Amino acid sequence: MSETLDLSLELKRMIIKTLELEDITPEDIDPEAPLFEEGLGLDSIDALEIGLMLQKHYGIKLDSEAEETRQHFASLNALKALVEAHRDH
Amino acid sequence: MSSSLQIESWYAWSAAPVSCAGDERHDIASLSDLEPLPPLLRRRLDQAGRATCQILRRLDPEAACPIVHASRHGNTSLTWGLLTELNDGNPLSPGRFSMSVHNAVLGLHAIARDHRQPLQALAACGDELDALFDEALGYLAEGYPAVIAVFSESALPEAYQGLTSHPAAPCVVGMRLAASPDQSIADRPFAHTLSLLFGDNAQPTPLDVIAWLNDLDDQQRLERGNACQ
């Protein structure tokens, strides 16, 4: 399994655990689908929770007001790209 | 202003293994036609919170009544967890913080049911039933035909055990209350009525209220039986 696939699964598992998504499995999360509202259906508190998760696990600090933060949170693949970019620095 | 209340219907739940209601039709866990809570809502609630929302849906299916929710202690497992995290120097979970406020369960219920009537969450140092009845009378005096009063206690963390009175298990009771000129279950001032029902200085928990409602049902059945003879 490639490293990016591993990271995708790792993020899915982390989101499920952090947000206590009891009925969701990693397979249920479409990596291209929106995480918020339609798609997975998460809300603004979940966004804060994911922000904290990224900070704790990857040392990524995001500005909650910045437009690019919105883009990083658009889908699982967008989050993955953010973590990968941060690792490359 | 009328100062009397009647109970139109009631439901209960407790984590105890046997039904908490004398008649299973009052036990929310025994109802087979219960619509499940939306998963994204359910995940944020503990057992008592889930039962509270189910009871509210049952007592007020049209989301048309004001709701008063009383809990002496609220979700102390959450607040204890947050205090422990703070003590350890860890950042707080925004989700858990949002659910640690006293009106969190009613807030989630209102979002899930698009409920737009008044909502009130209170704690009254053991006098929750008295406070629920008083608040309900206020809404009835404003002209609402019925008010939902729900009383819950969540599990108490081990750190608090022995330091406060608490029913041994999580439990919830909800009543749909209306004004009653003639068949009142309790009259103002409620403290007097409640001391007759629960003893002087009693601080009834949801479990005590459930026991009282079971007794009321038994009395009514007995009266109906006598009337038929």
Boltz contact constraints between the chains, C-beta under 6 A:
constraints:
  - contact:
      token1: [A, 20]
      token2: [B, 43]
      max_distance: 6.0
  - contact:
      token1: [A, 22]
      token2: [B, 43]
      max_distance: 6.0
  - contact:
      token1: [A, 23]
      token2: [B, 39]
      max_distance: 6.0
  - contact:
      token1: [A, 41]
      token2: [B, 40]
      max_distance: 6.0
  - contact:
      token1: [A, 45]
      token2: [B, 94]
      max_distance: 6.0
  - contact:
      token1: [A, 45]
      token2: [B, 95]
      max_distance: 6.0
  - contact:
      token1: [A, 45]
      token2: [B, 98]
      max_distance: 6.0
  - contact:
      token1: [A, 48]
      token2: [B, 94]
      max_distance: 6.0
  - contact:
      token1: [A, 49]
      token2: [B, 94]
      max_distance: 6.0
  - contact:
      token1: [A, 49]
      token2: [B, 95]
      max_distance: 6.0
  - contact:
      token1: [A, 52]
      token2: [B, 91]
      max_distance: 6.0
